[in-house]
Amino acid sequence: MQLVPYLTFNGNCREAFTFYQQLFNGKILYLGTFGEMPDAPPMPEAARNAVMHVNLQIGAQQLMGSDAMPGAGEECAGGYVRPQGMNVSIGVESEAEGRRIFDALADGGTVTMPFGKTFWSPGFGMLKDRFGTPWMVNVAEPV
């Protein structure tokens, strides 16, 4: 079994995943738009270039996402709702790598807990990035 975070965006999924691909040194395996769907139903013109699905491979892990279809209401997953009640947690092996990732995600975002030493880790912090995704960055305690 594999648990894969699936992020939803309000029209900026492509921008977010381009950033995540660079930050995490990943590779986008698939990116398709609503307009590219076979037998696409009628949709607002703004929806045609919105991301229907993206799959980012990061080492042995995956991060997936899409835009909420513009103009769609309850008939398409309820439209866009800001993430709440969850975080994407990142575990790294070094304080330097944790700081690099945290600082990059925090750029243009909102820090909710500054990155620093805690009783369980040499480096931990929480934030919402500029795309509205909540993150936790945690450095593994040295063995």
N, C-alpha and C positions, 0 to 999 in steps of 0.2 A: 504494500500500500504506500502511496505517496500523497502527501498533502501539498497542494499547490495554491499559493495565494493568487486570487483573480481580482484585479483592480478595475474599477469602473471610473471613467473620466467624463467631464462635461465638455467634450470637443477638443481636448488637448492630449489625447492618448499617444498620438504619434510623437509629439514633442517629448512627453514624459519618457517613453520607451527608448527614444534615441539617446536621451540623457542617461537612463539606467544602463543601457548597453555599454556606453563609454565608461561610466562610473564603475560598473561591476566586471568590466572586461568580458562581456557576454557576446552572444551572437543571436540576432533575430532569425528564428527558423521560419516564421510565417508572419505575414502582415497582410490582411485583406480588408477591404472597405465594404460598407453596406452596398454601394453601387456595383461592386463586383460579384455579389451573390448571384448564383444561377436562379433564374426565374424570380428575380427580386420583385417584391410587391411594390405597389406605388408608395413613394415616400417623398418627404419634402426634399427639395433640391439641396438644402444644406446637409442632409444626411448622406448623400452619395459618396462624399470623400471622407466621412467619419470612419474611424477604425471599428470594424465589426469584430475582429479578433486579432490578437498578436500573441506570439509565443517567443519568449526570450530564454535562451539556454544560458545558464551561469554555472559553469563547471558541471556537476551532476544534478544541479537544481534547475527548476524552472520558475519563471514568473510570467503570468498571463494577464491579459487585460483587454478592454474595449472601451469605446465611447458609448454612452447612452445615446440611443438614436434621437437626434434632434426632432422636436415636435411630437415625439411619441409619448403617450400617456400610459395609462394602466395596461394597454394592449401590448406594450413592449417593455416588460420588466419594471414598469412603474416610472420610467424616466430616470433622471439623475438624482441621486441622494448622496450628500457628502458622507464619507466614511465616519463611523462613530462606533465606539464600543469594541475596537480592535486595533491592533498594531501589527505591522510586518516587523518581525524580529530578525536581526542579523547577528550572527555569531562570528567573530573573527579571532585570530590567534595572537595578534599583537596590538599593543596600545597605539602604535604609529598608524597601523591600518585602520583601527577603529576611529581614530581622530580624523584621518583622511576622508573616510566615508561620511562620518558625522558632519564635518565641515562642508563637504560638497552638498549633502542633502539639506543642510541648514541654510545654504545660500539662497536668499529670497523666501525662505520659509519662516516658521515660528518654532523657536526652541521652547519646549515645555519642561525639560530638565537638562541643564547644561552637562556636557560630557565631562566626566571626572571620575576619580577614584570613589569606590563604594566599599562596603564591608564584604561584598562577594566578588568584586571585580576591580582590576586596575583601571578600567575605563568603561563607563556606561553613560548613555544619554538618550533622551527622547525628544522627538520633534515632529512637526508636520512639514513636509517639503513644500516647495512652491506650487506643486500640483494638488495639494490637499491630502496627500497620503501620509498617514501616521506611521512613524518608524521608531524602533528601539534598536540601538547599536550596543552590543555587549561583547567585551573582550573576555575570552576564556581565562580563568584564573591559572597562573603558571603552575605547572606540576612540580 
